[in-house]
Amino acid sequence: MKKFIIASNNKAKVKELDRILNPLGITAVTAASEGIDLGDVEETGKTFAENAYIKALAAYKKTGMPSVADDSGLMVDALNGEPGVYSARYADTDKQRIEKLLFNLKGIPTQERSAHFVSSVCCIIDENTVITAEGKCSGIITEEPHGQGGFGYDPVFMTDSGKTFAELTAEEKDRISHRGRALRELYDKLSKTEF
């Protein structure tokens, strides 16, 4: 199995990436699990794709190993695309982020609470091989959280399945999620690449 560094400390994200990359003979590991400190990487990009590249490049330069980074977030139409690239920095904790989002949507009817998750993935295999992929999933923001699974905004993001991401199994979420879609595209591209 070939090890790819996942430029994230989010255990749920690393697990998700490992599940999807494993069939290609790739084990997703964090820099920390390899005894390497990536330090803080400043996400200065204006788009998810720019931030994913910044993180993947930093991990690649620090470790010399193939590196994968994902930048993803929630874009709410009624809030002009917020929280967008600031999704993880919208507040301090998942609970606070959800509370802030629901507060900002207070009084907005269900049919006007449309939103979509976007995931941009960047994989740097070496100086000459950079692979990118993007996925999107549309839904609505519920008025209160539902479900115990997932992470981030999952409990308030409902797809046309009638369930929030937090109510889906990992396999159900992988099939329809923004990250699942981006990673399938990455999987397809990696399967045609030598590494």
C-alpha positions as CSV (number, residue, x, y, z in Angstrom):
1,M,0.0,0.0,0.0
2,K,1.3,3.4,-0.9
3,K,0.9,6.1,1.7
4,F,-0.6,9.5,0.8
5,I,-0.5,12.3,3.3
6,I,-3.9,13.9,4.0
7,A,-3.4,17.5,4.8
8,S,-6.0,17.6,7.5
9,N,-6.3,17.0,11.2
10,N,-10.0,16.2,10.9
11,K,-10.2,12.5,11.8
12,A,-13.6,12.1,10.1
13,K,-12.3,13.6,6.8
14,V,-9.2,11.4,6.9
15,K,-11.3,8.3,7.5
16,E,-13.6,9.3,4.6
17,L,-10.6,9.8,2.3
18,D,-9.0,6.5,3.4
19,R,-12.3,4.6,2.6
20,I,-12.4,6.0,-0.9
21,L,-8.7,5.8,-1.8
22,N,-8.0,2.3,-0.3
23,P,-9.2,0.3,-3.3
24,L,-6.4,2.0,-5.3
25,G,-3.8,0.6,-3.0
26,I,-3.5,4.0,-1.2
27,T,-3.5,4.3,2.6
28,A,-4.5,7.8,3.8
29,V,-2.3,8.9,6.7
30,T,-1.9,12.2,8.5
31,A,1.5,14.0,8.8
32,A,1.1,13.7,12.6
33,S,0.8,9.9,12.3
34,E,4.0,9.9,10.4
35,G,5.7,12.0,13.0
36,I,5.8,15.2,10.9
37,D,4.4,18.5,12.0
38,L,2.9,20.5,9.1
39,G,2.4,23.5,11.3
40,D,-0.3,26.0,10.5
41,V,-1.1,26.5,6.8
42,E,-2.7,29.8,6.2
43,E,-5.7,29.4,3.8
44,T,-5.4,32.7,1.9
45,G,-7.3,31.5,-1.2
46,K,-10.5,33.1,-2.4
47,T,-11.9,29.8,-3.6
48,F,-12.1,26.2,-2.3
49,A,-9.8,25.1,-5.1
50,E,-7.1,27.7,-4.2
51,N,-7.2,26.6,-0.6
52,A,-7.0,22.9,-1.4
53,Y,-3.9,23.6,-3.6
54,I,-2.2,25.7,-0.8
55,K,-2.7,22.9,1.7
56,A,-1.6,20.1,-0.6
57,L,1.5,21.9,-1.7
58,A,2.5,22.7,1.9
59,A,2.1,19.0,2.9
60,Y,4.0,17.9,-0.1
61,K,6.9,20.3,0.5
62,K,7.1,19.3,4.1
63,T,6.9,15.6,3.7
64,G,8.1,14.8,0.2
65,M,5.2,12.3,0.0
66,P,2.1,12.4,-2.3
67,S,-0.3,14.8,-0.6
68,V,-4.1,15.2,-0.8
69,A,-6.0,18.2,0.5
70,D,-9.6,19.0,0.4
71,D,-11.2,22.4,1.0
72,S,-14.9,22.3,1.3
73,G,-17.7,24.3,2.7
74,L,-21.3,25.3,2.7
75,M,-22.7,28.0,0.5
76,V,-26.2,29.3,1.4
77,D,-28.0,31.2,-1.3
78,A,-30.0,33.4,1.1
79,L,-26.8,34.5,2.7
80,N,-25.1,35.4,-0.6
81,G,-22.9,32.3,-0.5
82,E,-21.9,32.5,3.2
83,P,-20.2,30.9,5.0
84,G,-18.4,29.7,1.9
85,V,-14.6,29.5,2.2
86,Y,-15.0,30.6,5.8
87,S,-17.2,27.6,6.7
88,A,-14.8,26.1,9.2
89,R,-14.0,29.6,10.7
90,Y,-17.6,30.8,10.9
91,A,-17.5,30.2,14.7
92,D,-15.4,28.2,17.1
93,T,-17.2,24.8,17.2
94,D,-19.5,22.8,15.0
95,K,-22.3,23.5,17.5
96,Q,-21.6,27.3,17.4
97,R,-21.3,27.3,13.6
98,I,-24.7,25.6,13.3
99,E,-26.3,28.0,15.8
100,K,-24.9,31.1,14.0
101,L,-26.1,29.7,10.6
102,L,-29.6,29.1,11.9
103,F,-29.7,32.5,13.6
104,N,-28.7,34.2,10.3
105,L,-31.5,32.3,8.5
106,K,-34.2,33.0,11.1
107,G,-37.5,33.9,9.5
108,I,-36.4,32.7,6.0
109,P,-39.0,30.2,4.7
110,T,-37.9,26.6,3.9
111,Q,-38.2,27.1,0.1
112,E,-35.7,30.0,0.3
113,R,-33.1,28.1,2.4
114,S,-31.4,26.5,-0.6
115,A,-27.7,25.7,-0.2
116,H,-25.0,23.5,-1.6
117,F,-21.8,22.0,-0.3
118,V,-18.7,22.2,-2.5
119,S,-15.6,20.1,-2.2
120,S,-12.4,20.9,-4.1
121,V,-9.7,18.3,-3.8
122,C,-6.0,18.7,-4.9
123,C,-3.6,15.8,-5.0
124,I,0.1,16.5,-5.6
125,I,2.0,13.4,-6.5
126,D,5.3,15.1,-7.5
127,E,6.4,18.5,-8.9
128,N,5.0,17.6,-12.3
129,T,1.8,15.8,-11.3
130,V,-1.1,17.8,-9.8
131,I,-4.6,16.3,-9.9
132,T,-7.7,18.3,-9.1
133,A,-11.3,17.4,-8.7
134,E,-14.5,19.1,-7.5
135,G,-17.9,17.9,-6.3
136,K,-21.1,19.6,-5.4
137,C,-24.3,18.6,-3.5
138,S,-27.4,20.7,-3.3
139,G,-30.0,20.7,-0.5
140,I,-31.7,23.0,2.0
141,I,-30.9,24.2,5.5
142,T,-33.3,22.8,8.0
143,E,-34.7,24.9,10.9
144,E,-33.1,22.7,13.5
145,P,-30.5,19.9,13.6
146,H,-31.4,16.3,12.9
147,G,-29.3,13.1,13.3
148,Q,-26.2,12.1,15.2
149,G,-23.7,11.2,12.4
150,G,-21.4,13.2,10.2
151,F,-19.7,16.4,11.3
152,G,-19.7,20.2,10.6
153,Y,-23.0,21.4,9.1
154,D,-24.3,17.8,8.4
155,P,-27.2,17.9,11.0
156,V,-28.8,20.9,9.2
157,F,-28.1,20.1,5.5
158,M,-31.0,18.1,4.0
159,T,-30.8,16.6,0.6
160,D,-33.7,15.5,-1.6
161,S,-33.5,12.1,0.2
162,G,-35.5,13.8,3.0
163,K,-32.7,13.2,5.4
164,T,-29.9,15.4,6.7
165,F,-26.3,14.3,6.1
166,A,-26.2,13.5,9.8
167,E,-29.0,11.0,9.3
168,L,-27.3,9.1,6.5
169,T,-25.0,6.1,6.9
170,A,-21.4,6.7,5.8
171,E,-22.0,4.7,2.6
172,E,-25.2,6.7,1.8
173,K,-23.4,10.0,2.4
174,D,-20.4,8.9,0.2
175,R,-22.8,8.2,-2.7
176,I,-24.3,11.7,-2.8
177,S,-22.0,14.1,-0.9
178,H,-19.9,16.8,-2.4
179,R,-16.7,15.1,-1.1
180,G,-17.9,11.7,-2.3
181,R,-18.4,13.1,-5.8
182,A,-15.0,15.0,-5.8
183,L,-13.2,11.9,-4.5
184,R,-14.8,9.6,-7.1
185,E,-13.5,12.1,-9.8
186,L,-10.1,12.0,-8.0
187,Y,-10.3,8.2,-7.9
188,D,-10.9,8.1,-11.7
189,K,-8.1,10.4,-12.4
190,L,-5.7,8.6,-10.0
191,S,-6.6,5.2,-11.5
192,K,-5.2,6.5,-14.9
193,T,-2.0,8.0,-13.3
194,E,1.2,6.3,-12.3
195,F,2.4,7.0,-8.8
